[in-house]
Amino acid sequence: MHKAIADTILEAASARAISGTTVIQTLWSGYGEIVRADLQGSEHDSVILKHIQLPDTGDHPRGWNTDLSHQRKIRSYQVETHWYEHYAQRCDDHCPVPACLAVNTAENETLLVLTDLDAAGFDDRKDHVDIEDIHACLDWLANFHALFLHSSAQGLWDCGTYWHLDTRPDELEALEDAALRRAAPLIDQRLKQCRHQTLVHGDAKLANFCFTKDTPLPRVAAVDFQYVGRGCGMKDVAYFIGSCLREDQCEALEHQLLDRYFSVLCKRIGQEQPGTDVADLEREWRELYAFAWADFHRFIKGWSPGHWKINSYSERLSREVIAAL
């Protein structure tokens, strides 16, 4: 590890020494890496370094290697840095996130030193989930959306999520589904005109949730806030459900999972913002669930036409939305 980077970690964690490092993963398209640093002489046994290095061009795994893609990634890391500096500390035990210990930004390089969720007990990652795991993630989203309801999103994405239409013209042009392509601006408009806006995580897939192992019921924390911004909470909910369930499960569990999410959301809004008309919010967001699903379906069909998430459930919801428009 470069001495300047090591010094940043040591100062941030008030540590005497770094006893070892482990690369957890490289960042998308080779834009850096995430490293765990084990420490000596600190209240933190370990910390996480997100080391962002911006190349002139990226090596996108699906070939979307354009200047627009590059600029979107640059903006995403600026947003994430701003999130950790100005918003993350508002998250509580109901929607835990890493704490930011230090930010160091140079021209083409950013260092984020974060607390280690593994050390905080969120040391389990899951590829497959049961209903209690899904409930834990939906509870996290509900509390997060309630906490940031009607946030200005200053310094974040004006429209949260990595797939929103304004940043995906190439994928829209590549979309062969003509009806969905024509409907895309109207779907986008309906979501943007949602009266009750919150902050959405923007990439709330199963891989971005960290689970506890040894608790009676699972608890989760979330990572990866590159695409956090303003939006309807259904964008996170639809995307999350689609990230971990088969199409038949999505169909069978739709009402049960939405009921769970809204029960937690409305209770928390009542505590955080008691003047909010939660019945009106729930009516609006339930109507927009299919729109949020169709919005992501538009992206995935243009981005990767053979993707496993393209299924009959997604097609049915999208056709219903198109017919309603």
TORPA-85628 format. One record per residue (C-alpha): residue number from 1; residue in three letters; x, y, z. Coordinates in Angstrom, 1 decimal. Layout:
N
<guro paro="NUM" drengu="ALA" X="X" Y="Y" Z="Z"/>
...
This chain:
325
<guro paro="1" drengu="MET" X="0.0" Y="0.0" Z="0.0"/>
<guro paro="2" drengu="HIS" X="1.3" Y="3.5" Z="-0.9"/>
<guro paro="3" drengu="LYS" X="2.5" Y="5.4" Z="2.1"/>
<guro paro="4" drengu="ALA" X="0.2" Y="8.3" Z="1.6"/>
<guro paro="5" drengu="ILE" X="-2.8" Y="6.0" Z="1.5"/>
<guro paro="6" drengu="ALA" X="-1.6" Y="4.1" Z="4.6"/>
<guro paro="7" drengu="ASP" X="-1.1" Y="7.5" Z="6.4"/>
<guro paro="8" drengu="THR" X="-4.7" Y="8.5" Z="5.6"/>
<guro paro="9" drengu="ILE" X="-6.0" Y="5.3" Z="7.1"/>
<guro paro="10" drengu="LEU" X="-3.8" Y="5.5" Z="10.2"/>
<guro paro="11" drengu="GLU" X="-4.8" Y="9.1" Z="10.9"/>
<guro paro="12" drengu="ALA" X="-8.5" Y="8.5" Z="10.2"/>
<guro paro="13" drengu="ALA" X="-8.7" Y="5.5" Z="12.6"/>
<guro paro="14" drengu="SER" X="-6.1" Y="6.9" Z="15.1"/>
<guro paro="15" drengu="ALA" X="-4.2" Y="3.7" Z="14.6"/>
<guro paro="16" drengu="ARG" X="-0.6" Y="2.8" Z="15.3"/>
<guro paro="17" drengu="ALA" X="-0.1" Y="0.4" Z="12.4"/>
<guro paro="18" drengu="ILE" X="-1.7" Y="-1.5" Z="9.6"/>
<guro paro="19" drengu="SER" X="-1.1" Y="-5.2" Z="10.3"/>
<guro paro="20" drengu="GLY" X="-2.5" Y="-6.5" Z="7.0"/>
<guro paro="21" drengu="THR" X="-4.7" Y="-5.7" Z="4.0"/>
<guro paro="22" drengu="THR" X="-7.2" Y="-7.8" Z="1.9"/>
<guro paro="23" drengu="VAL" X="-8.7" Y="-6.7" Z="-1.4"/>
<guro paro="24" drengu="ILE" X="-12.4" Y="-7.4" Z="-1.1"/>
<guro paro="25" drengu="GLN" X="-13.3" Y="-6.5" Z="-4.7"/>
<guro paro="26" drengu="THR" X="-12.4" Y="-4.3" Z="-7.6"/>
<guro paro="27" drengu="LEU" X="-14.8" Y="-1.6" Z="-8.6"/>
<guro paro="28" drengu="TRP" X="-17.0" Y="-1.8" Z="-11.7"/>
<guro paro="29" drengu="SER" X="-15.1" Y="-1.3" Z="-14.9"/>
<guro paro="30" drengu="GLY" X="-11.7" Y="-1.2" Z="-13.1"/>
<guro paro="31" drengu="TYR" X="-12.3" Y="2.2" Z="-11.4"/>
<guro paro="32" drengu="GLY" X="-10.4" Y="1.2" Z="-8.2"/>
<guro paro="33" drengu="GLU" X="-10.8" Y="-1.3" Z="-5.4"/>
<guro paro="34" drengu="ILE" X="-12.2" Y="-1.9" Z="-2.0"/>
<guro paro="35" drengu="VAL" X="-9.7" Y="-3.0" Z="0.7"/>
<guro paro="36" drengu="ARG" X="-10.0" Y="-4.2" Z="4.3"/>
<guro paro="37" drengu="ALA" X="-7.2" Y="-2.9" Z="6.5"/>
<guro paro="38" drengu="ASP" X="-6.5" Y="-4.6" Z="9.8"/>
<guro paro="39" drengu="LEU" X="-5.3" Y="-2.2" Z="12.4"/>
<guro paro="40" drengu="GLN" X="-3.2" Y="-2.1" Z="15.6"/>
<guro paro="41" drengu="GLY" X="-3.6" Y="0.4" Z="18.4"/>
<guro paro="42" drengu="SER" X="-7.1" Y="1.7" Z="17.3"/>
<guro paro="43" drengu="GLU" X="-10.6" Y="1.4" Z="18.6"/>
<guro paro="44" drengu="HIS" X="-11.3" Y="-0.1" Z="15.2"/>
<guro paro="45" drengu="ASP" X="-10.0" Y="-3.6" Z="14.6"/>
<guro paro="46" drengu="SER" X="-10.3" Y="-3.0" Z="10.9"/>
<guro paro="47" drengu="VAL" X="-11.6" Y="-0.4" Z="8.5"/>
<guro paro="48" drengu="ILE" X="-12.7" Y="-0.4" Z="4.8"/>
<guro paro="49" drengu="LEU" X="-10.9" Y="1.7" Z="2.2"/>
<guro paro="50" drengu="LYS" X="-12.8" Y="2.5" Z="-1.0"/>
<guro paro="51" drengu="HIS" X="-10.0" Y="3.6" Z="-3.3"/>
<guro paro="52" drengu="ILE" X="-11.5" Y="5.2" Z="-6.4"/>
<guro paro="53" drengu="GLN" X="-9.1" Y="5.8" Z="-9.3"/>
<guro paro="54" drengu="LEU" X="-10.6" Y="7.4" Z="-12.4"/>
<guro paro="55" drengu="PRO" X="-9.0" Y="6.3" Z="-15.7"/>
<guro paro="56" drengu="ASP" X="-9.4" Y="8.3" Z="-18.9"/>
<guro paro="57" drengu="THR" X="-11.6" Y="5.5" Z="-20.2"/>
<guro paro="58" drengu="GLY" X="-13.2" Y="2.4" Z="-18.7"/>
<guro paro="59" drengu="ASP" X="-13.2" Y="-1.2" Z="-19.7"/>
<guro paro="60" drengu="HIS" X="-16.9" Y="-2.0" Z="-19.4"/>
<guro paro="61" drengu="PRO" X="-17.8" Y="-5.7" Z="-19.1"/>
<guro paro="62" drengu="ARG" X="-20.7" Y="-5.4" Z="-21.5"/>
<guro paro="63" drengu="GLY" X="-19.2" Y="-3.0" Z="-24.0"/>
<guro paro="64" drengu="TRP" X="-20.9" Y="0.2" Z="-22.9"/>
<guro paro="65" drengu="ASN" X="-17.6" Y="2.0" Z="-22.9"/>
<guro paro="66" drengu="THR" X="-18.6" Y="5.6" Z="-23.8"/>
<guro paro="67" drengu="ASP" X="-17.7" Y="9.0" Z="-22.6"/>
<guro paro="68" drengu="LEU" X="-21.3" Y="9.3" Z="-21.2"/>
<guro paro="69" drengu="SER" X="-20.7" Y="6.1" Z="-19.2"/>
<guro paro="70" drengu="HIS" X="-17.4" Y="7.4" Z="-17.9"/>
<guro paro="71" drengu="GLN" X="-19.0" Y="10.8" Z="-16.9"/>
<guro paro="72" drengu="ARG" X="-21.8" Y="9.0" Z="-15.2"/>
<guro paro="73" drengu="LYS" X="-19.3" Y="7.0" Z="-13.1"/>
<guro paro="74" drengu="ILE" X="-17.3" Y="10.1" Z="-12.2"/>
<guro paro="75" drengu="ARG" X="-20.6" Y="11.8" Z="-11.0"/>
<guro paro="76" drengu="SER" X="-21.5" Y="8.6" Z="-9.1"/>
<guro paro="77" drengu="TYR" X="-18.4" Y="8.7" Z="-7.0"/>
<guro paro="78" drengu="GLN" X="-18.8" Y="12.4" Z="-6.3"/>
<guro paro="79" drengu="VAL" X="-22.3" Y="11.7" Z="-5.1"/>
<guro paro="80" drengu="GLU" X="-21.2" Y="8.8" Z="-2.9"/>
<guro paro="81" drengu="THR" X="-18.5" Y="11.0" Z="-1.3"/>
<guro paro="82" drengu="HIS" X="-21.0" Y="13.7" Z="-0.7"/>
<guro paro="83" drengu="TRP" X="-23.5" Y="11.2" Z="0.8"/>
<guro paro="84" drengu="TYR" X="-21.0" Y="9.9" Z="3.3"/>
<guro paro="85" drengu="GLU" X="-19.8" Y="13.4" Z="4.3"/>
<guro paro="86" drengu="HIS" X="-23.3" Y="15.0" Z="4.7"/>
<guro paro="87" drengu="TYR" X="-26.1" Y="12.4" Z="4.9"/>
<guro paro="88" drengu="ALA" X="-24.8" Y="9.0" Z="6.2"/>
<guro paro="89" drengu="GLN" X="-24.7" Y="10.2" Z="9.8"/>
<guro paro="90" drengu="ARG" X="-28.5" Y="10.6" Z="9.8"/>
<guro paro="91" drengu="CYS" X="-29.0" Y="6.8" Z="9.4"/>
<guro paro="92" drengu="ASP" X="-29.8" Y="5.0" Z="12.6"/>
<guro paro="93" drengu="ASP" X="-30.0" Y="1.5" Z="13.9"/>
<guro paro="94" drengu="HIS" X="-33.1" Y="0.9" Z="11.8"/>
<guro paro="95" drengu="CYS" X="-31.2" Y="1.5" Z="8.5"/>
<guro paro="96" drengu="PRO" X="-27.5" Y="1.2" Z="9.4"/>
<guro paro="97" drengu="VAL" X="-24.7" Y="2.2" Z="7.0"/>
<guro paro="98" drengu="PRO" X="-20.9" Y="2.5" Z="7.3"/>
<guro paro="99" drengu="ALA" X="-19.7" Y="5.6" Z="9.1"/>
<guro paro="100" drengu="CYS" X="-17.2" Y="7.7" Z="7.2"/>
<guro paro="101" drengu="LEU" X="-13.9" Y="8.3" Z="9.0"/>
<guro paro="102" drengu="ALA" X="-12.2" Y="10.3" Z="6.3"/>
<guro paro="103" drengu="VAL" X="-12.4" Y="11.5" Z="2.8"/>
<guro paro="104" drengu="ASN" X="-9.3" Y="12.4" Z="0.8"/>
<guro paro="105" drengu="THR" X="-9.9" Y="13.7" Z="-2.8"/>
<guro paro="106" drengu="ALA" X="-7.3" Y="14.5" Z="-5.4"/>
<guro paro="107" drengu="GLU" X="-7.7" Y="15.2" Z="-9.2"/>
<guro paro="108" drengu="ASN" X="-8.4" Y="11.7" Z="-10.3"/>
<guro paro="109" drengu="GLU" X="-8.4" Y="9.8" Z="-7.0"/>
<guro paro="110" drengu="THR" X="-10.6" Y="9.6" Z="-4.0"/>
<guro paro="111" drengu="LEU" X="-10.1" Y="7.7" Z="-0.7"/>
<guro paro="112" drengu="LEU" X="-13.1" Y="6.9" Z="1.5"/>
<guro paro="113" drengu="VAL" X="-12.2" Y="5.4" Z="4.9"/>
<guro paro="114" drengu="LEU" X="-15.3" Y="3.7" Z="6.3"/>
<guro paro="115" drengu="THR" X="-16.1" Y="1.6" Z="9.4"/>
<guro paro="116" drengu="ASP" X="-16.1" Y="-2.1" Z="8.7"/>
<guro paro="117" drengu="LEU" X="-19.6" Y="-3.6" Z="8.8"/>
<guro paro="118" drengu="ASP" X="-18.2" Y="-7.1" Z="9.4"/>
<guro paro="119" drengu="ALA" X="-16.7" Y="-5.8" Z="12.6"/>
<guro paro="120" drengu="ALA" X="-20.1" Y="-4.3" Z="13.6"/>
<guro paro="121" drengu="GLY" X="-21.7" Y="-7.8" Z="13.2"/>
<guro paro="122" drengu="PHE" X="-23.0" Y="-7.5" Z="9.7"/>
<guro paro="123" drengu="ASP" X="-20.6" Y="-10.1" Z="8.4"/>
<guro paro="124" drengu="ASP" X="-22.8" Y="-12.4" Z="6.3"/>
<guro paro="125" drengu="ARG" X="-23.4" Y="-12.0" Z="2.5"/>
<guro paro="126" drengu="LYS" X="-26.1" Y="-14.0" Z="0.8"/>
<guro paro="127" drengu="ASP" X="-26.8" Y="-15.3" Z="-2.7"/>
<guro paro="128" drengu="HIS" X="-30.1" Y="-16.9" Z="-1.7"/>
<guro paro="129" drengu="VAL" X="-32.6" Y="-15.6" Z="0.9"/>
<guro paro="130" drengu="ASP" X="-35.6" Y="-16.8" Z="2.8"/>
<guro paro="131" drengu="ILE" X="-38.6" Y="-14.7" Z="3.7"/>
<guro paro="132" drengu="GLU" X="-37.1" Y="-13.3" Z="6.9"/>
<guro paro="133" drengu="ASP" X="-34.1" Y="-12.1" Z="5.0"/>
<guro paro="134" drengu="ILE" X="-36.3" Y="-10.3" Z="2.5"/>
<guro paro="135" drengu="HIS" X="-38.3" Y="-8.8" Z="5.3"/>
<guro paro="136" drengu="ALA" X="-35.1" Y="-7.5" Z="6.9"/>
<guro paro="137" drengu="CYS" X="-34.1" Y="-5.7" Z="3.6"/>
<guro paro="138" drengu="LEU" X="-37.5" Y="-4.3" Z="3.0"/>
<guro paro="139" drengu="ASP" X="-37.6" Y="-3.0" Z="6.6"/>
<guro paro="140" drengu="TRP" X="-34.2" Y="-1.3" Z="6.0"/>
<guro paro="141" drengu="LEU" X="-35.6" Y="0.3" Z="2.8"/>
<guro paro="142" drengu="ALA" X="-38.8" Y="1.4" Z="4.6"/>
<guro paro="143" drengu="ASN" X="-36.9" Y="3.1" Z="7.4"/>
<guro paro="144" drengu="PHE" X="-34.5" Y="4.7" Z="5.0"/>
<guro paro="145" drengu="HIS" X="-37.3" Y="6.1" Z="2.8"/>
<guro paro="146" drengu="ALA" X="-39.2" Y="7.3" Z="5.9"/>
<guro paro="147" drengu="LEU" X="-36.1" Y="9.0" Z="7.3"/>
<guro paro="148" drengu="PHE" X="-35.3" Y="10.9" Z="4.1"/>
<guro paro="149" drengu="LEU" X="-38.9" Y="11.6" Z="3.0"/>
<guro paro="150" drengu="HIS" X="-39.1" Y="15.0" Z="1.1"/>
<guro paro="151" drengu="SER" X="-35.3" Y="15.4" Z="1.3"/>
<guro paro="152" drengu="SER" X="-34.0" Y="18.1" Z="-1.1"/>
<guro paro="153" drengu="ALA" X="-31.2" Y="15.6" Z="-2.2"/>
<guro paro="154" drengu="GLN" X="-28.8" Y="18.5" Z="-2.4"/>
<guro paro="155" drengu="GLY" X="-25.5" Y="17.3" Z="-3.7"/>
<guro paro="156" drengu="LEU" X="-26.9" Y="13.9" Z="-4.7"/>
<guro paro="157" drengu="TRP" X="-28.6" Y="12.7" Z="-7.9"/>
<guro paro="158" drengu="ASP" X="-31.6" Y="14.8" Z="-8.8"/>
<guro paro="159" drengu="CYS" X="-33.1" Y="11.5" Z="-10.0"/>
<guro paro="160" drengu="GLY" X="-31.8" Y="8.5" Z="-8.1"/>
<guro paro="161" drengu="THR" X="-30.9" Y="5.0" Z="-9.5"/>
<guro paro="162" drengu="TYR" X="-28.3" Y="4.0" Z="-11.9"/>
<guro paro="163" drengu="TRP" X="-30.8" Y="3.2" Z="-14.7"/>
<guro paro="164" drengu="HIS" X="-32.9" Y="6.4" Z="-14.9"/>
<guro paro="165" drengu="LEU" X="-33.7" Y="7.5" Z="-18.4"/>
<guro paro="166" drengu="ASP" X="-31.8" Y="10.8" Z="-18.6"/>
<guro paro="167" drengu="THR" X="-28.5" Y="8.9" Z="-18.2"/>
<guro paro="168" drengu="ARG" X="-29.3" Y="6.0" Z="-20.4"/>
<guro paro="169" drengu="PRO" X="-29.9" Y="7.2" Z="-24.0"/>
<guro paro="170" drengu="ASP" X="-27.7" Y="4.5" Z="-25.5"/>
<guro paro="171" drengu="GLU" X="-29.6" Y="1.7" Z="-23.9"/>
<guro paro="172" drengu="LEU" X="-32.9" Y="3.3" Z="-24.9"/>
<guro paro="173" drengu="GLU" X="-31.7" Y="3.5" Z="-28.5"/>
<guro paro="174" drengu="ALA" X="-30.7" Y="-0.2" Z="-28.4"/>
<guro paro="175" drengu="LEU" X="-34.0" Y="-1.3" Z="-27.0"/>
<guro paro="176" drengu="GLU" X="-35.8" Y="-3.4" Z="-29.6"/>
<guro paro="177" drengu="ASP" X="-39.2" Y="-3.4" Z="-27.8"/>
<guro paro="178" drengu="ALA" X="-40.8" Y="-0.5" Z="-29.7"/>
<guro paro="179" drengu="ALA" X="-43.8" Y="-0.2" Z="-27.4"/>
<guro paro="180" drengu="LEU" X="-41.7" Y="0.1" Z="-24.3"/>
<guro paro="181" drengu="ARG" X="-39.3" Y="2.5" Z="-26.0"/>
<guro paro="182" drengu="ARG" X="-42.2" Y="4.8" Z="-26.9"/>
<guro paro="183" drengu="ALA" X="-43.6" Y="4.6" Z="-23.4"/>
<guro paro="184" drengu="ALA" X="-40.2" Y="5.1" Z="-21.6"/>
<guro paro="185" drengu="PRO" X="-40.4" Y="8.9" Z="-21.4"/>
<guro paro="186" drengu="LEU" X="-44.0" Y="8.7" Z="-20.0"/>
<guro paro="187" drengu="ILE" X="-43.0" Y="6.1" Z="-17.4"/>
<guro paro="188" drengu="ASP" X="-40.1" Y="8.3" Z="-16.4"/>
<guro paro="189" drengu="GLN" X="-42.3" Y="11.4" Z="-16.2"/>
<guro paro="190" drengu="ARG" X="-44.9" Y="9.6" Z="-14.0"/>
<guro paro="191" drengu="LEU" X="-42.1" Y="8.6" Z="-11.5"/>
<guro paro="192" drengu="LYS" X="-40.6" Y="12.0" Z="-11.5"/>
<guro paro="193" drengu="GLN" X="-43.9" Y="13.7" Z="-10.9"/>
<guro paro="194" drengu="CYS" X="-44.6" Y="11.6" Z="-7.8"/>
<guro paro="195" drengu="ARG" X="-45.8" Y="13.9" Z="-5.1"/>
<guro paro="196" drengu="HIS" X="-44.1" Y="12.1" Z="-2.2"/>
<guro paro="197" drengu="GLN" X="-40.4" Y="11.9" Z="-3.1"/>
<guro paro="198" drengu="THR" X="-37.7" Y="10.5" Z="-0.8"/>
<guro paro="199" drengu="LEU" X="-34.1" Y="9.5" Z="-1.2"/>
<guro paro="200" drengu="VAL" X="-33.7" Y="6.2" Z="-2.9"/>
<guro paro="201" drengu="HIS" X="-30.6" Y="4.0" Z="-2.4"/>
<guro paro="202" drengu="GLY" X="-30.4" Y="3.6" Z="-6.2"/>
<guro paro="203" drengu="ASP" X="-28.8" Y="0.2" Z="-6.3"/>
<guro paro="204" drengu="ALA" X="-30.6" Y="-1.8" Z="-3.7"/>
<guro paro="205" drengu="LYS" X="-29.8" Y="-5.3" Z="-4.9"/>
<guro paro="206" drengu="LEU" X="-29.2" Y="-8.2" Z="-2.6"/>
<guro paro="207" drengu="ALA" X="-25.4" Y="-8.0" Z="-3.0"/>
<guro paro="208" drengu="ASN" X="-25.4" Y="-4.5" Z="-1.4"/>
<guro paro="209" drengu="PHE" X="-27.0" Y="-5.7" Z="1.9"/>
<guro paro="210" drengu="CYS" X="-24.9" Y="-7.1" Z="4.7"/>
<guro paro="211" drengu="PHE" X="-26.6" Y="-9.5" Z="7.1"/>
<guro paro="212" drengu="THR" X="-26.1" Y="-10.5" Z="10.7"/>
<guro paro="213" drengu="LYS" X="-25.5" Y="-14.2" Z="11.4"/>
<guro paro="214" drengu="ASP" X="-26.2" Y="-14.9" Z="15.1"/>
<guro paro="215" drengu="THR" X="-29.4" Y="-12.9" Z="15.8"/>
<guro paro="216" drengu="PRO" X="-32.9" Y="-14.4" Z="16.3"/>
<guro paro="217" drengu="LEU" X="-34.0" Y="-12.5" Z="13.2"/>
<guro paro="218" drengu="PRO" X="-31.6" Y="-11.2" Z="10.6"/>
<guro paro="219" drengu="ARG" X="-30.7" Y="-7.6" Z="10.5"/>
<guro paro="220" drengu="VAL" X="-29.1" Y="-5.8" Z="7.6"/>
<guro paro="221" drengu="ALA" X="-26.9" Y="-2.8" Z="6.8"/>
<guro paro="222" drengu="ALA" X="-26.4" Y="-1.4" Z="3.3"/>
<guro paro="223" drengu="VAL" X="-23.4" Y="-0.3" Z="1.2"/>
<guro paro="224" drengu="ASP" X="-22.7" Y="1.3" Z="-2.2"/>
<guro paro="225" drengu="PHE" X="-24.3" Y="4.8" Z="-2.3"/>
<guro paro="226" drengu="GLN" X="-23.1" Y="5.9" Z="-5.8"/>
<guro paro="227" drengu="TYR" X="-26.6" Y="6.3" Z="-7.1"/>
<guro paro="228" drengu="VAL" X="-28.5" Y="7.7" Z="-4.1"/>
<guro paro="229" drengu="GLY" X="-30.8" Y="10.5" Z="-5.0"/>
<guro paro="230" drengu="ARG" X="-34.4" Y="11.8" Z="-5.2"/>
<guro paro="231" drengu="GLY" X="-37.2" Y="9.4" Z="-6.2"/>
<guro paro="232" drengu="CYS" X="-40.2" Y="7.3" Z="-5.5"/>
<guro paro="233" drengu="GLY" X="-39.4" Y="4.6" Z="-2.9"/>
<guro paro="234" drengu="MET" X="-40.9" Y="2.0" Z="-5.2"/>
<guro paro="235" drengu="LYS" X="-37.9" Y="2.2" Z="-7.4"/>
<guro paro="236" drengu="ASP" X="-35.8" Y="0.6" Z="-4.7"/>
<guro paro="237" drengu="VAL" X="-38.5" Y="-1.9" Z="-3.7"/>
<guro paro="238" drengu="ALA" X="-39.2" Y="-3.2" Z="-7.2"/>
<guro paro="239" drengu="TYR" X="-35.5" Y="-3.4" Z="-8.0"/>
<guro paro="240" drengu="PHE" X="-34.7" Y="-5.2" Z="-4.7"/>
<guro paro="241" drengu="ILE" X="-37.5" Y="-7.8" Z="-5.1"/>
<guro paro="242" drengu="GLY" X="-36.4" Y="-8.5" Z="-8.7"/>
<guro paro="243" drengu="SER" X="-32.8" Y="-9.0" Z="-7.5"/>
<guro paro="244" drengu="CYS" X="-33.5" Y="-12.0" Z="-5.3"/>
<guro paro="245" drengu="LEU" X="-36.7" Y="-13.7" Z="-6.4"/>
<guro paro="246" drengu="ARG" X="-37.7" Y="-15.8" Z="-9.4"/>
<guro paro="247" drengu="GLU" X="-40.6" Y="-14.6" Z="-11.5"/>
<guro paro="248" drengu="ASP" X="-43.1" Y="-17.1" Z="-10.0"/>
<guro paro="249" drengu="GLN" X="-42.0" Y="-15.9" Z="-6.5"/>
<guro paro="250" drengu="CYS" X="-42.4" Y="-12.2" Z="-7.5"/>
<guro paro="251" drengu="GLU" X="-45.9" Y="-13.0" Z="-8.6"/>
<guro paro="252" drengu="ALA" X="-46.9" Y="-15.1" Z="-5.6"/>
<guro paro="253" drengu="LEU" X="-45.3" Y="-12.8" Z="-2.9"/>
<guro paro="254" drengu="GLU" X="-46.1" Y="-9.4" Z="-4.5"/>
<guro paro="255" drengu="HIS" X="-48.9" Y="-8.3" Z="-2.2"/>
<guro paro="256" drengu="GLN" X="-47.4" Y="-9.8" Z="1.0"/>
<guro paro="257" drengu="LEU" X="-44.1" Y="-8.1" Z="0.5"/>
<guro paro="258" drengu="LEU" X="-45.6" Y="-4.7" Z="-0.4"/>
<guro paro="259" drengu="ASP" X="-47.9" Y="-5.0" Z="2.7"/>
<guro paro="260" drengu="ARG" X="-44.8" Y="-5.7" Z="4.9"/>
<guro paro="261" drengu="TYR" X="-42.9" Y="-2.7" Z="3.4"/>
<guro paro="262" drengu="PHE" X="-45.8" Y="-0.3" Z="3.8"/>
<guro paro="263" drengu="SER" X="-46.6" Y="-1.3" Z="7.4"/>
<guro paro="264" drengu="VAL" X="-43.0" Y="-0.4" Z="8.4"/>
<guro paro="265" drengu="LEU" X="-42.9" Y="2.7" Z="6.2"/>
<guro paro="266" drengu="CYS" X="-46.1" Y="4.2" Z="7.5"/>
<guro paro="267" drengu="LYS" X="-45.3" Y="3.5" Z="11.1"/>
<guro paro="268" drengu="ARG" X="-41.8" Y="5.2" Z="10.8"/>
<guro paro="269" drengu="ILE" X="-43.2" Y="8.2" Z="8.8"/>
<guro paro="270" drengu="GLY" X="-45.7" Y="8.7" Z="11.6"/>
<guro paro="271" drengu="GLN" X="-42.8" Y="8.9" Z="14.0"/>
<guro paro="272" drengu="GLU" X="-40.5" Y="11.1" Z="11.9"/>
<guro paro="273" drengu="GLN" X="-43.0" Y="13.3" Z="10.0"/>
<guro paro="274" drengu="PRO" X="-46.4" Y="13.0" Z="11.8"/>
<guro paro="275" drengu="GLY" X="-48.0" Y="15.6" Z="9.5"/>
<guro paro="276" drengu="THR" X="-47.6" Y="13.4" Z="6.4"/>
<guro paro="277" drengu="ASP" X="-50.7" Y="12.0" Z="4.9"/>
<guro paro="278" drengu="VAL" X="-49.5" Y="8.4" Z="4.9"/>
<guro paro="279" drengu="ALA" X="-52.7" Y="7.0" Z="3.3"/>
<guro paro="280" drengu="ASP" X="-52.2" Y="9.3" Z="0.3"/>
<guro paro="281" drengu="LEU" X="-48.5" Y="8.3" Z="0.1"/>
<guro paro="282" drengu="GLU" X="-49.3" Y="4.6" Z="0.2"/>
<guro paro="283" drengu="ARG" X="-52.0" Y="4.9" Z="-2.5"/>
<guro paro="284" drengu="GLU" X="-49.6" Y="6.9" Z="-4.8"/>
<guro paro="285" drengu="TRP" X="-46.6" Y="4.6" Z="-4.3"/>
<guro paro="286" drengu="ARG" X="-48.6" Y="1.3" Z="-4.7"/>
<guro paro="287" drengu="GLU" X="-49.9" Y="2.6" Z="-8.0"/>
<guro paro="288" drengu="LEU" X="-46.3" Y="3.4" Z="-9.1"/>
<guro paro="289" drengu="TYR" X="-44.9" Y="-0.1" Z="-8.2"/>
<guro paro="290" drengu="ALA" X="-45.6" Y="-1.4" Z="-11.7"/>
<guro paro="291" drengu="PHE" X="-44.2" Y="1.8" Z="-13.2"/>
<guro paro="292" drengu="ALA" X="-41.0" Y="1.4" Z="-11.2"/>
<guro paro="293" drengu="TRP" X="-40.7" Y="-2.2" Z="-12.4"/>
<guro paro="294" drengu="ALA" X="-41.3" Y="-1.2" Z="-16.0"/>
<guro paro="295" drengu="ASP" X="-38.7" Y="1.6" Z="-15.7"/>
<guro paro="296" drengu="PHE" X="-36.0" Y="-0.9" Z="-14.8"/>
<guro paro="297" drengu="HIS" X="-37.3" Y="-3.4" Z="-17.3"/>
<guro paro="298" drengu="ARG" X="-36.8" Y="-0.8" Z="-20.1"/>
<guro paro="299" drengu="PHE" X="-33.2" Y="-0.4" Z="-19.0"/>
<guro paro="300" drengu="ILE" X="-32.3" Y="-4.1" Z="-18.7"/>
<guro paro="301" drengu="LYS" X="-33.9" Y="-5.0" Z="-22.1"/>
<guro paro="302" drengu="GLY" X="-31.8" Y="-2.3" Z="-23.8"/>
<guro paro="303" drengu="TRP" X="-28.6" Y="-3.0" Z="-21.8"/>
<guro paro="304" drengu="SER" X="-28.5" Y="-6.8" Z="-21.9"/>
<guro paro="305" drengu="PRO" X="-31.3" Y="-8.4" Z="-23.9"/>
<guro paro="306" drengu="GLY" X="-30.5" Y="-11.9" Z="-22.7"/>
<guro paro="307" drengu="HIS" X="-30.4" Y="-11.0" Z="-19.0"/>
<guro paro="308" drengu="TRP" X="-32.1" Y="-13.4" Z="-16.5"/>
<guro paro="309" drengu="LYS" X="-34.2" Y="-10.6" Z="-15.0"/>
<guro paro="310" drengu="ILE" X="-36.2" Y="-10.4" Z="-18.3"/>
<guro paro="311" drengu="ASN" X="-39.1" Y="-12.7" Z="-17.6"/>
<guro paro="312" drengu="SER" X="-42.9" Y="-13.0" Z="-17.9"/>
<guro paro="313" drengu="TYR" X="-43.6" Y="-11.2" Z="-14.7"/>
<guro paro="314" drengu="SER" X="-41.7" Y="-8.1" Z="-15.8"/>
<guro paro="315" drengu="GLU" X="-43.2" Y="-8.3" Z="-19.3"/>
<guro paro="316" drengu="ARG" X="-46.7" Y="-8.5" Z="-17.8"/>
<guro paro="317" drengu="LEU" X="-46.3" Y="-5.5" Z="-15.5"/>
<guro paro="318" drengu="SER" X="-44.7" Y="-3.5" Z="-18.3"/>
<guro paro="319" drengu="ARG" X="-47.6" Y="-4.3" Z="-20.7"/>
<guro paro="320" drengu="GLU" X="-50.1" Y="-3.2" Z="-18.0"/>
<guro paro="321" drengu="VAL" X="-48.2" Y="0.1" Z="-17.6"/>
<guro paro="322" drengu="ILE" X="-48.1" Y="0.7" Z="-21.3"/>
<guro paro="323" drengu="ALA" X="-51.9" Y="0.0" Z="-21.6"/>
<guro paro="324" drengu="ALA" X="-52.6" Y="2.3" Z="-18.7"/>
<guro paro="325" drengu="LEU" X="-50.6" Y="5.1" Z="-20.4"/>
